[in-house]
Amino acid sequence: MTTDRTELEAAAFRRLLKHLNRDRLDVQNIDLMILAGFCRNCLADWYREAAAERGIAMSRDQARETIYGMPFAEWKAAHQKEATPEQLAAFETAQKTRHR
């Protein structure tokens, strides 16, 4: 049962990455942070933390490449847009709301 659950969770995670990195490139990390409180970089941090818990050394860049499917700098240059003043204001408001 545990193996099935792990395989299902892994499949769902791979689909989430595909959705974020191929199907919805229009969704910026700041949009994810505003609405959901996490972004692709958070996923990379969680991935790296999970590796560390299992004694696997992984750099931040390695984790990000796993999540983005390419080096982060390459993804950023190709897909990340400058945050608008509205996005920055919404992000600040969301951060204040979450950290009360």
VOPA-639424 format. One record per residue: residue number from 0; residue in one letter; chain; x, y, z of N, C-alpha, C, O in turn. Coordinates in Angstrom, 3 decimals, m for minus. Each point is the difference from the previous one (the first is absolute). Layout:
<recs>
gupa  midren  bapa  n_c1  n_c2  n_c3  ca_c1  ca_c2  ca_c3  c_c1  c_c2  c_c3  o_c1  o_c2  o_c3
NUM  A  A  X  Y  Z  X  Y  Z  X  Y  Z  X  Y  Z
...
</recs>
This chain:
<recs>
gupa  midren  bapa  n_c1  n_c2  n_c3  ca_c1  ca_c2  ca_c3  c_c1  c_c2  c_c3  o_c1  o_c2  o_c3
0  M  A  0.823  m1.207  0.000  m0.823  1.207  0.000  0.858  1.258  0.000  m0.297  0.950  m0.724
1  T  A  1.362  m0.931  1.530  0.877  1.169  0.047  0.648  0.266  m1.343  0.113  1.153  m0.419
2  T  A  0.318  m2.218  m0.268  0.617  0.161  m1.315  m0.996  0.608  m0.973  0.351  0.910  m0.752
3  D  A  m1.588  m1.394  0.752  m1.028  0.557  m0.877  m0.211  1.483  0.297  m0.078  0.821  m0.914
4  R  A  m0.012  m0.492  2.185  m0.225  1.397  0.380  1.169  0.863  m0.465  m0.209  1.076  m0.562
5  T  A  1.423  m1.536  0.789  1.190  0.755  m0.422  0.010  0.192  m1.509  0.317  1.088  m0.481
6  E  A  m0.656  m2.121  m0.267  m0.038  0.099  m1.462  m1.091  0.969  m0.462  0.206  0.766  m0.941
7  L  A  m1.355  m0.799  1.598  m1.079  0.920  m0.345  0.381  1.443  0.325  m0.255  0.908  m0.792
8  E  A  0.866  m0.701  1.958  0.432  1.345  0.368  1.055  0.511  m0.981  m0.030  1.164  m0.399
9  A  A  0.956  m2.031  0.015  1.036  0.387  m0.963  m0.620  0.352  m1.344  0.414  0.971  m0.633
10  A  A  m1.384  m1.730  0.194  m0.663  0.281  m1.272  m0.748  1.337  0.068  0.034  0.779  m0.952
11  A  A  m0.700  m0.517  2.066  m0.715  1.272  0.162  0.992  1.166  0.027  m0.278  1.057  m0.565
12  F  A  1.414  m1.235  1.207  1.026  1.032  0.060  0.565  0.282  m1.392  0.181  1.159  m0.373
13  R  A  0.095  m2.202  m0.387  0.494  0.191  m1.366  m1.032  0.742  m0.841  0.359  0.848  m0.817
14  R  A  m1.626  m1.159  1.009  m1.050  0.689  m0.760  m0.094  1.467  0.416  m0.213  0.867  m0.848
15  L  A  0.368  m0.581  2.134  0.019  1.381  0.466  1.139  0.764  m0.661  m0.200  1.122  m0.465
16  L  A  1.382  m1.706  0.417  1.129  0.664  m0.641  m0.256  0.233  m1.481  0.315  1.069  m0.524
17  K  A  m0.882  m2.055  m0.152  m0.337  0.158  m1.428  m1.002  1.143  m0.164  0.140  0.836  m0.893
18  H  A  m1.126  m0.811  1.742  m1.027  1.040  m0.069  0.629  1.394  0.184  m0.305  0.929  m0.747
19  L  A  1.173  m0.802  1.738  0.605  1.300  0.281  1.042  0.409  m1.034  0.129  1.182  m0.320
20  N  A  0.613  m2.150  m0.202  1.163  0.314  m0.832  m0.212  m0.155  m1.497  0.853  0.403  m0.791
21  R  A  m1.979  m0.984  0.392  m0.284  m0.128  m1.427  m1.371  0.553  m0.355  m0.155  0.729  m0.980
22  D  A  m0.835  m1.084  1.787  m1.376  0.373  m0.326  m0.361  1.413  0.443  m0.834  0.647  m0.634
23  R  A  1.443  m0.158  1.708  m0.380  1.305  0.568  1.217  0.883  0.255  0.208  0.505  1.103
24  L  A  0.570  m0.338  m2.132  1.157  0.886  0.107  m0.417  1.443  0.247  0.811  0.816  0.439
25  D  A  m2.071  m0.499  m0.718  m0.506  1.342  0.239  m0.150  0.304  1.489  m0.045  1.165  0.397
26  V  A  m0.031  m2.195  0.411  m0.150  0.203  1.442  1.386  0.247  0.598  0.851  m0.889  0.041
27  Q  A  m0.659  2.100  0.410  1.280  0.398  0.563  0.115  m0.460  1.450  m1.010  m0.223  0.667
28  N  A  2.233  0.082  m0.186  0.209  m0.397  1.389  m0.675  0.962  0.970  m0.558  m0.432  1.009
29  I  A  0.602  1.715  m1.296  m0.630  0.960  0.908  m1.513  m0.229  0.057  m0.615  0.179  1.051
30  D  A  0.016  m0.576  m2.179  m1.437  m0.308  m0.002  m0.287  m1.195  0.908  m0.966  0.007  0.763
31  L  A  1.806  m1.019  m0.853  m0.163  m1.174  0.868  0.154  0.395  1.473  m0.766  m0.450  0.852
32  M  A  1.757  1.291  m0.563  0.214  0.428  1.386  m1.198  0.791  0.525  m0.409  m0.175  1.148
33  I  A  m0.145  1.035  m1.984  m1.145  0.808  0.420  m1.197  m0.897  0.311  m0.644  0.156  1.037
34  L  A  0.352  m1.085  m1.930  m1.207  m0.813  0.125  0.148  m1.232  0.885  m0.913  m0.349  0.748
35  A  A  2.069  m0.307  m0.839  0.148  m1.289  0.678  1.020  0.002  1.130  0.028  m0.926  0.811
36  G  A  0.805  1.953  m0.749  1.000  0.051  1.056  1.229  m0.853  m0.262  0.806  m0.219  0.905
37  F  A  m0.653  m0.266  m2.130  1.193  m0.739  m0.395  0.203  0.198  m1.493  m0.910  0.412  m0.719
38  C  A  2.129  m0.714  0.267  0.305  0.129  m1.416  0.951  m1.116  m0.420  0.286  m0.907  0.781
39  R  A  0.190  0.977  m1.988  0.931  m1.006  m0.507  1.268  m0.049  0.853  0.542  m1.075  0.257
40  N  A  m0.072  2.250  0.182  1.196  0.028  0.843  m0.252  m0.679  1.344  0.887  m0.665  0.536
41  C  A  m2.076  0.827  0.002  m0.361  m0.692  1.242  0.044  m1.512  m0.218  0.522  m0.739  0.835
42  L  A  m1.074  0.285  m1.960  0.051  m1.436  m0.310  1.443  m0.489  m0.048  0.313  m1.084  0.493
43  A  A  0.565  1.892  m1.090  1.417  m0.379  m0.064  0.602  m0.071  1.405  0.772  m0.911  0.300
44  D  A  m1.123  1.867  0.555  0.501  m0.027  1.376  m0.503  m1.237  0.729  0.766  m0.654  0.708
45  W  A  m2.035  0.329  m0.871  m0.564  m1.186  0.654  0.656  m1.276  m0.520  0.242  m0.939  0.759
46  Y  A  0.040  0.916  m2.045  0.660  m1.150  m0.625  1.402  m0.178  0.597  0.405  m1.109  0.347
47  R  A  0.323  2.220  m0.237  1.351  m0.035  0.563  m0.041  m0.412  1.470  0.854  m0.766  0.446
48  E  A  m1.819  1.254  0.303  m0.147  m0.381  1.402  m0.301  m1.493  0.145  0.526  m0.660  0.897
49  A  A  m1.370  0.136  m1.777  m0.305  m1.434  0.024  1.255  m0.815  m0.300  0.231  m1.047  0.606
50  A  A  0.572  1.535  m1.542  1.259  m0.684  m0.311  0.920  0.017  1.215  0.591  m1.024  0.344
51  A  A  m0.465  2.168  0.302  0.865  0.121  1.183  m0.452  m0.932  1.122  0.832  m0.595  0.685
52  E  A  m2.141  0.464  m0.495  m0.535  m0.899  1.024  0.390  m1.453  m0.259  0.024  m0.821  0.916
53  R  A  0.278  0.520  m2.166  0.391  m1.355  m0.381  1.506  m0.129  m0.209  0.481  m1.001  m0.530
54  G  A  0.251  2.024  0.952  1.451  m0.027  m0.094  0.544  0.228  m1.401  1.143  m0.354  m0.292
55  I  A  m1.962  0.945  m0.579  0.408  0.265  m1.383  0.381  1.475  m0.106  m0.824  0.884  0.235
56  A  A  2.076  m0.632  m0.591  0.463  1.376  m0.168  m0.530  0.539  m1.327  0.106  m0.650  m1.039
57  M  A  m0.671  1.835  1.098  m0.544  0.616  m1.200  0.097  1.508  0.149  m0.389  0.557  1.026
58  S  A  0.901  0.091  m2.040  0.094  1.458  0.040  m1.353  0.623  m0.355  m0.896  m0.659  m0.527
59  R  A  0.788  1.912  0.828  m1.216  0.741  m0.354  m0.199  m0.009  m1.518  m1.118  m0.173  m0.486
60  D  A  2.213  0.360  m0.255  m0.076  m0.009  m1.461  m0.426  m1.363  m0.537  m0.776  m0.075  m0.952
61  Q  A  1.273  m0.997  1.549  m0.397  m1.341  m0.437  m1.486  m0.231  0.246  m0.700  m0.547  m0.853
62  A  A  0.228  0.960  2.009  m1.422  m0.171  0.318  m0.868  0.819  m0.956  m1.021  m0.485  m0.487
63  R  A  1.422  1.704  0.226  m0.774  0.838  m0.917  m0.013  m0.593  m1.411  m1.026  0.034  m0.678
64  E  A  2.148  m0.570  0.242  0.036  m0.610  m1.332  m0.943  m1.198  m0.065  m0.634  m0.237  m1.028
65  T  A  0.539  m0.509  2.107  m0.934  m1.123  0.050  m1.434  0.491  m0.133  m0.789  m0.586  m0.742
66  I  A  0.446  1.641  1.444  m1.366  0.517  m0.016  m0.328  0.696  m1.314  m1.068  m0.227  m0.568
67  Y  A  1.966  1.066  0.082  m0.260  0.763  m1.216  0.237  m0.797  m1.280  m0.479  0.383  m1.067
68  G  A  1.211  m1.485  1.168  0.297  m0.801  m1.186  1.118  0.586  m0.846  0.239  m0.449  m1.121
69  M  A  0.445  1.453  1.657  1.127  0.656  m0.676  0.671  0.886  1.041  m0.572  0.235  1.065
70  P  A  1.760  0.256  m1.347  0.613  0.924  0.961  m0.912  1.197  0.256  m0.630  0.525  m0.919
71  F  A  0.570  m0.105  2.179  m0.901  1.074  0.391  0.255  1.275  m0.799  m0.950  0.652  m0.434
72  A  A  2.209  m0.289  0.232  0.315  1.226  m0.740  m0.566  m0.057  m1.409  m0.471  1.009  m0.525
73  E  A  0.516  m2.181  m0.086  m0.558  m0.176  m1.351  m1.516  0.148  0.012  m0.571  0.675  m0.856
74  W  A  m0.074  m1.306  1.825  m1.459  0.101  0.124  m0.407  1.447  0.254  m0.935  0.514  m0.614
75  K  A  1.647  0.129  1.523  m0.314  1.387  0.364  0.112  0.920  m1.221  m0.871  0.837  m0.236
76  A  A  1.941  m0.999  m0.528  0.199  0.839  m1.183  m1.092  m0.229  m1.039  m0.411  0.934  m0.688
77  A  A  m0.055  m2.160  0.575  m0.989  m0.336  m1.026  m1.440  0.282  0.421  m0.841  0.303  m0.845
78  H  A  0.548  m0.399  2.149  m1.407  0.003  0.410  m0.390  0.994  1.079  m1.174  0.354  0.101
79  Q  A  2.108  0.103  0.700  m0.374  0.874  1.118  m0.090  1.447  m0.460  0.906  0.532  m0.641
80  K  A  m2.012  0.077  0.986  m0.229  1.410  m0.325  0.251  0.841  1.244  m0.045  m0.495  1.126
81  E  A  0.308  1.759  m1.352  0.163  0.932  1.114  m1.348  0.124  0.725  m1.044  0.138  m0.638
82  A  A  1.079  m0.187  1.952  m1.233  0.138  0.777  m0.558  1.406  m0.159  0.740  0.984  0.007
83  T  A  m2.038  m0.908  m0.149  m0.665  1.300  m0.124  m0.159  0.623  1.391  0.057  m0.712  1.003
84  P  A  m0.252  2.003  m0.936  m0.271  0.633  1.304  m1.216  m0.627  0.695  m0.024  m0.136  1.223
85  E  A  m0.974  m0.239  m2.014  m1.202  m0.639  0.573  0.340  m1.356  0.612  m0.470  m0.332  1.089
86  Q  A  1.281  m0.442  m1.788  0.412  m1.299  0.528  0.805  0.170  1.285  m0.223  m0.719  0.973
87  L  A  1.151  1.660  m0.968  0.817  0.231  1.188  m0.857  0.430  1.187  0.240  m0.432  1.128
88  A  A  m1.231  1.274  m1.376  m0.900  0.433  1.078  m0.832  m1.174  0.510  m0.176  m0.161  1.207
89  A  A  m0.331  m0.653  m2.120  m0.792  m1.170  0.399  0.868  m0.993  0.769  m0.461  m0.606  0.967
90  F  A  1.701  0.438  m1.386  0.923  m0.899  0.696  0.243  0.496  1.420  m0.041  m0.785  0.948
91  E  A  0.293  2.081  m0.796  0.229  0.576  1.332  m1.212  m0.198  0.893  0.135  m0.358  1.170
92  T  A  m1.310  0.590  m1.719  m1.236  m0.197  0.772  m0.163  m1.458  0.411  m0.343  m0.298  1.144
93  A  A  0.593  m0.610  m2.092  m0.119  m1.433  0.295  0.997  m0.423  1.081  m0.340  m0.793  0.878
94  Q  A  1.545  1.306  m0.937  1.017  m0.342  0.997  m0.427  0.474  1.385  0.159  m0.730  0.979
95  K  A  m0.696  1.943  m0.887  m0.448  0.534  1.282  m1.140  m0.841  0.566  m0.045  m0.279  1.198
96  T  A  m0.870  m0.118  m2.068  m1.157  m0.792  0.413  0.432  m1.358  0.532  m0.543  m0.479  0.995
97  R  A  1.515  m0.141  m1.652  0.456  m1.334  0.409  0.840  0.013  1.256  0.050  m1.006  0.707
98  H  A  0.606  2.098  m0.407  0.951  0.023  1.096  m0.528  0.739  1.244  0.769  0.564  0.778
99  R  A  m2.049  m0.584  m0.623  m0.599  0.643  1.200  0.108  m0.903  1.171  m0.440  0.353  1.094
</recs>
